[in-house]
Amino acid sequence: MKSLHLNKITGLSLISLTMLAMTGCVGTKYLSEGITDEGHVEPENISFPELEDAWQTEGQFPNSENLSKIKPGIAKDELYQLIGRPHFSEAQHAREWDYIMKFYQPDNSVKICQYKVIFDTDFKGQEFYWKPADCPPQKPVVVPAQPPSAPIVTVAPAPLKERINLGADALFKFDKWQPENILPQGRAELDALATKLREYQTMGDARIVITGHTDRKGDDMYNMNLSQLRAQTVRAYLVNQGVNPSSMLAVGAGESQPVKECSTNLTRQQEIDCLQPNRRVTLDVIVTQ
């Protein structure tokens, strides 16, 4: 009986050893050849296991931040914390660990990659390999969004500005201002001016300042009143010709804004003739479109 019992134990032992040997074969079947003590292996000696031999055949979607933390010198415990235990039957003292990594593609398909870590004799990860060669897939390049186009700002055209000079001697009899004293040449000039101002008013908001001017001869107050009355007469004439009255302002400047200086040694007529440019009516027109 004792001999029979020993034979049974011996038989079981042989079976166990056989199974361990077979397991050892499976465990070393895919080991890369020629791993140095420093954890280096020639690329041509790298061997990846078959995917169907993994105990975790579905693999994992790795955390990209954790993957970026894996550097030479990493311990197995640290590796375990970052990406977990290897997906194949590799013991704690194995010199390489293998993983199955999954990555989403831009078209939402899943790419399967294998990842291998080679350890030195102190079991510090030193070299890292991917299969196939285009693993891990590169993240799609994100083109920065173009900043929104600046709103198109419509710049209003610059206001139209014009100064129109009318000779007072052509408009009025000398030293006169009443409407009945407007000369024929003056009426023709005012008619043409009214046509022009009505056209300006169709272009936008027109503002017209009519200013009467005199020469230096005579009393200051008289000259101021004469210039004011002439400006008002011109304004009234233009209103009668259809120019908007609210767009026009009549003012007198008297002799305060001469455009020509003449000698005081001239005869009266020579002085009157010399000072003729100062006797005028000006219109400053601004049209905002």
C-alpha positions as CSV (number, residue, x, y, z in Angstrom):
1,M,0.0,0.0,0.0
2,K,2.8,2.4,0.9
3,S,4.6,1.7,-2.4
4,L,1.4,2.4,-4.3
5,H,0.9,5.7,-2.4
6,L,4.5,6.7,-3.3
7,N,3.9,5.8,-6.9
8,K,0.8,8.0,-7.0
9,I,2.7,11.0,-5.5
10,T,5.5,10.4,-8.0
11,G,3.0,10.3,-10.8
12,L,1.4,13.5,-9.7
13,S,4.7,15.2,-9.4
14,L,5.7,14.2,-12.9
15,I,2.4,15.6,-14.2
16,S,2.9,18.9,-12.3
17,L,6.4,19.2,-13.6
18,T,5.3,18.5,-17.1
19,M,2.6,21.1,-16.9
20,L,5.0,23.7,-15.4
21,A,7.4,22.9,-18.2
22,M,4.7,23.4,-20.8
23,T,3.7,26.6,-19.1
24,G,7.3,27.7,-19.1
25,C,7.4,27.0,-22.9
26,V,4.3,29.1,-23.4
27,G,5.6,31.8,-21.2
28,T,9.0,31.9,-23.0
29,K,7.7,31.2,-26.5
30,Y,7.5,34.9,-27.4
31,L,10.4,36.2,-25.4
32,S,12.7,38.5,-27.4
33,E,16.2,37.2,-27.8
34,G,19.4,38.7,-26.6
35,I,18.1,41.1,-24.0
36,T,21.2,42.6,-22.3
37,D,21.6,43.2,-18.6
38,E,21.1,46.9,-19.3
39,G,17.7,46.2,-20.9
40,H,18.7,46.6,-24.5
41,V,17.6,44.4,-27.4
42,E,18.3,44.6,-31.1
43,P,15.2,45.5,-33.0
44,E,15.5,42.5,-35.2
45,N,15.3,40.3,-32.1
46,I,12.1,41.8,-30.8
47,S,9.2,39.3,-30.7
48,F,5.6,40.2,-30.1
49,P,3.1,37.5,-28.9
50,E,0.0,36.6,-30.9
51,L,-3.0,38.7,-29.9
52,E,-5.1,35.6,-29.3
53,D,-2.7,34.4,-26.6
54,A,-3.5,37.3,-24.4
55,W,-5.5,36.7,-21.2
56,Q,-7.1,40.1,-21.7
57,T,-7.8,39.9,-25.4
58,E,-9.9,43.0,-25.5
59,G,-7.0,45.2,-24.6
60,Q,-7.5,48.7,-23.2
61,F,-7.8,52.3,-24.2
62,P,-4.8,53.9,-22.5
63,N,-4.7,57.2,-20.8
64,S,-2.5,59.3,-23.1
65,E,-1.2,61.4,-20.2
66,N,-0.1,58.2,-18.4
67,L,1.6,56.9,-21.5
68,S,3.6,60.1,-21.7
69,K,4.9,59.5,-18.2
70,I,6.6,56.2,-19.1
71,K,10.3,56.9,-19.3
72,P,13.5,54.8,-19.1
73,G,14.2,53.7,-15.5
74,I,10.5,53.2,-14.7
75,A,9.8,50.5,-12.1
76,K,7.3,47.7,-12.6
77,D,5.1,49.0,-9.8
78,E,5.0,52.4,-11.4
79,L,4.3,50.9,-14.8
80,Y,1.5,48.9,-13.2
81,Q,0.0,52.1,-11.7
82,L,0.1,53.9,-15.1
83,I,-1.1,51.2,-17.5
84,G,-2.0,48.2,-15.4
85,R,-0.7,44.6,-15.5
86,P,0.5,43.1,-18.8
87,H,-2.1,41.5,-20.9
88,F,-0.1,38.3,-21.5
89,S,1.0,35.6,-19.0
90,E,4.2,37.2,-18.1
91,A,5.5,36.7,-14.5
92,Q,6.7,39.4,-12.1
93,H,10.3,38.6,-12.9
94,A,9.9,38.6,-16.7
95,R,12.2,40.8,-18.7
96,E,9.5,42.1,-21.0
97,W,5.8,43.0,-20.6
98,D,3.3,43.1,-23.4
99,Y,0.1,45.1,-23.7
100,I,-2.7,45.5,-26.2
101,M,-3.6,49.1,-26.7
102,K,-6.6,50.5,-28.5
103,F,-6.9,54.0,-30.0
104,Y,-9.8,55.8,-31.7
105,Q,-9.1,57.0,-35.2
106,P,-10.5,60.2,-36.7
107,D,-13.3,58.2,-38.3
108,N,-14.2,56.7,-34.9
109,S,-12.8,53.3,-35.9
110,V,-10.5,51.6,-33.4
111,K,-6.8,50.8,-34.1
112,I,-5.2,47.9,-32.3
113,C,-1.6,48.3,-31.2
114,Q,0.8,46.1,-29.3
115,Y,3.1,47.7,-26.7
116,K,6.3,46.1,-25.3
117,V,8.4,47.1,-22.4
118,I,12.0,45.7,-22.1
119,F,13.5,45.6,-18.5
120,D,17.0,45.5,-17.3
121,T,18.2,43.0,-14.6
122,D,16.9,45.4,-11.9
123,F,13.5,45.2,-13.6
124,K,13.5,48.8,-14.6
125,G,11.9,49.6,-18.0
126,Q,14.5,50.8,-20.4
127,E,13.2,50.3,-24.0
128,F,9.7,50.5,-25.4
129,Y,8.4,49.2,-28.7
130,W,5.2,49.4,-30.7
131,K,3.7,47.1,-33.3
132,P,2.7,47.9,-36.0
133,A,5.2,50.6,-36.9
134,D,2.5,53.3,-37.2
135,C,1.5,52.9,-33.5
136,P,0.6,54.7,-31.5
137,P,-1.5,56.7,-34.1
138,Q,-0.7,60.3,-34.2
139,K,-3.4,62.6,-32.9
140,P,-5.0,64.5,-35.8
141,V,-3.5,67.9,-36.2
142,V,-6.0,70.4,-35.0
143,V,-6.0,73.5,-37.2
144,P,-6.7,76.5,-35.0
145,A,-10.0,77.9,-35.8
146,Q,-9.8,81.1,-37.8
147,P,-10.8,84.1,-35.8
148,P,-14.1,85.4,-36.9
149,S,-13.8,87.9,-39.6
150,A,-13.9,91.5,-38.4
151,P,-17.2,93.0,-39.2
152,I,-17.2,95.1,-42.3
153,V,-17.4,98.6,-41.2
154,T,-18.9,100.9,-43.7
155,V,-17.0,104.1,-43.6
156,A,-19.2,107.1,-44.4
157,P,-17.7,109.2,-47.2
158,A,-16.1,112.4,-46.0
159,P,-18.5,115.4,-46.1
160,L,-18.4,117.4,-49.2
161,K,-17.1,120.9,-48.5
162,E,-17.1,123.9,-50.8
163,R,-16.7,127.7,-50.5
164,I,-18.5,129.7,-53.2
165,N,-17.5,133.4,-53.7
166,L,-19.9,135.9,-55.2
167,G,-18.7,139.4,-56.0
168,A,-21.0,141.9,-54.3
169,D,-20.5,144.4,-57.1
170,A,-21.9,141.9,-59.6
171,L,-24.8,141.1,-57.3
172,F,-25.8,144.6,-56.1
173,K,-25.6,148.2,-57.1
174,F,-22.9,149.9,-55.2
175,D,-23.7,150.4,-51.5
176,K,-27.1,148.7,-52.0
177,W,-28.7,145.6,-50.6
178,Q,-32.4,145.5,-51.4
179,P,-33.8,142.8,-53.6
180,E,-34.8,145.3,-56.3
181,N,-31.1,146.4,-56.4
182,I,-29.9,143.0,-57.5
183,L,-28.2,143.4,-60.9
184,P,-29.2,141.2,-63.9
185,Q,-25.8,139.5,-63.7
186,G,-26.4,138.9,-60.0
187,R,-29.7,137.3,-60.7
188,A,-28.2,134.9,-63.2
189,E,-25.5,134.0,-60.7
190,L,-28.0,133.4,-58.0
191,D,-30.2,131.3,-60.3
192,A,-27.3,129.0,-61.2
193,L,-26.3,128.9,-57.5
194,A,-29.8,127.8,-56.5
195,T,-29.7,124.9,-59.0
196,K,-26.4,123.7,-57.6
197,L,-27.6,123.9,-54.0
198,R,-30.8,122.0,-54.7
199,E,-28.6,119.2,-56.2
200,Y,-26.5,119.2,-53.1
201,Q,-29.6,118.7,-51.0
202,T,-30.5,115.6,-52.9
203,M,-27.0,114.1,-51.9
204,G,-27.4,114.4,-48.2
205,D,-27.7,116.8,-45.3
206,A,-26.7,120.2,-46.6
207,R,-25.6,123.1,-44.3
208,I,-25.0,126.5,-45.9
209,V,-23.6,129.6,-44.2
210,I,-24.1,132.8,-46.2
211,T,-21.7,135.6,-45.1
212,G,-21.8,139.2,-46.3
213,H,-18.5,141.2,-46.5
214,T,-17.7,144.9,-47.1
215,D,-14.6,146.9,-47.7
216,R,-13.1,149.2,-45.1
217,K,-14.7,152.4,-46.3
218,G,-17.4,153.7,-44.2
219,D,-18.4,153.3,-40.5
220,D,-17.8,149.9,-38.9
221,M,-21.4,149.6,-37.7
222,Y,-22.8,150.7,-41.1
223,N,-20.6,148.1,-42.8
224,M,-21.7,145.4,-40.4
225,N,-25.4,146.1,-41.1
226,L,-24.8,146.3,-44.9
227,S,-23.0,142.9,-44.9
228,Q,-25.8,141.3,-42.8
229,L,-28.6,142.7,-45.1
230,R,-26.9,141.6,-48.2
231,A,-26.5,138.0,-46.8
232,Q,-30.2,138.0,-45.8
233,T,-31.2,139.2,-49.3
234,V,-29.2,136.4,-51.0
235,R,-30.8,133.8,-48.6
236,A,-34.3,135.1,-49.4
237,Y,-33.6,134.9,-53.1
238,L,-32.4,131.3,-52.8
239,V,-35.4,130.3,-50.7
240,N,-37.6,131.6,-53.5
241,Q,-35.7,129.4,-55.9
242,G,-36.5,126.3,-53.9
243,V,-33.5,125.9,-51.6
244,N,-34.5,124.5,-48.2
245,P,-34.6,127.6,-45.8
246,S,-33.7,125.4,-42.8
247,S,-30.4,124.6,-44.4
248,M,-29.2,128.2,-44.7
249,L,-27.9,130.7,-42.2
250,A,-27.2,134.4,-43.1
251,V,-24.5,136.4,-41.2
252,G,-22.6,139.6,-41.6
253,A,-18.9,140.0,-41.2
254,G,-18.6,143.7,-42.2
255,E,-15.0,144.7,-43.0
256,S,-13.4,142.3,-40.5
257,Q,-12.2,139.7,-43.1
258,P,-10.6,141.5,-46.0
259,V,-8.9,139.4,-48.7
260,K,-6.9,142.4,-50.1
261,E,-5.1,145.3,-48.6
262,C,-4.9,148.6,-50.5
263,S,-2.8,151.8,-50.0
264,T,-4.5,154.8,-48.3
265,N,-2.7,157.2,-50.7
266,L,-5.0,156.2,-53.7
267,T,-7.7,158.4,-55.0
268,R,-11.3,157.6,-53.9
269,Q,-12.1,155.7,-57.1
270,Q,-8.8,154.0,-57.2
271,E,-9.3,152.9,-53.6
272,I,-12.9,151.7,-54.4
273,D,-11.6,149.7,-57.4
274,C,-8.7,148.2,-55.4
275,L,-10.9,147.1,-52.5
276,Q,-13.4,145.4,-54.9
277,P,-12.4,141.8,-53.9
278,N,-13.4,142.6,-50.2
279,R,-17.0,143.4,-51.2
280,R,-18.4,139.9,-51.6
281,V,-20.8,137.3,-50.4
282,T,-19.4,133.9,-49.5
283,L,-21.3,130.6,-49.1
284,D,-19.6,127.8,-47.1
285,V,-21.4,124.6,-48.0
286,I,-21.1,121.2,-46.2
287,V,-23.0,118.2,-47.4
288,T,-22.9,115.1,-45.2
289,Q,-23.8,112.0,-47.3
